[in-house]
């Protein structure tokens, strides 16, 4: 980033200040950001200001070498076994109601804000069902911390999903299980699978798991390498695309649909939330 800034005409000292002192001050990190007495000795020796290629790295005054990394040892795992949601079934994802007028979350691709849409959805056997032809998918939030067992359901438009389901435990800021799909059984399979792998991302179709990424540290972080995570994400995007999901980053988009402080319509385990009035929609 520093190299790119300088190449685009930013004065080198401004680029380096933004990456060091200004960043540390912005985050209140008073013990770093500059080389000075009493500060933490995080120092990088580089080939040139414009090149910014690291030739020497000190972290806390320790030179980082292969031997230094090997001597670190292992930390005891934390945040494990955090997905405590009860098993769900296909019936868990029914959306009951007695009026056809329905609030729908409208995806705005690439943005975390949403539109508050209103659609007429027929009631069949007491259930308002997904309608792929109208791009009306079921969205559900399953409380997964073992606190209340809540399950809330609603509708979302914008995934263009035609079959199966996708689900995740990366669900800001409460990080419950959030699932989007048009098949209740596949949604249940995805949610239950998240419990088995301690959280992460899952794509299901036809009663099978098509792709998954386990995030067992609090349901948010992987124990695998960057390369392993990258490969699983590529598989997940391909699996979502096989369900006709058109969003470039479906799981990132999914993560913010349950964040009830960003307008206009979101969903939590307590139900659909009109963010502009801060009210749960009955």
ABEGO torsion letter per residue (X at the ends): XAAAAAAAGBBAAAAAAAABAAAAAAAGBAABGBBBBGBBBBBBBBABAAAGBBABBBBGGBBBBAAAAAAAEBBBBBGBGABABBBBBAAAABBBEABABBBBBBBBBGBABBBBBBBBBBBBGGBBBBBAAAGBBBBBBBBAAGAAGBBBBBBBBGAGBABEBBBBABBOAAGBBBBBBABAAAAAAAAAAAAAAGEEBBBBBGGBBABBBBBABGGABBABBAAAAAAAAAAAAAAAAAAGBABABAAAAAAAAABAABOABBBBAAEBBBAAAGBBBX
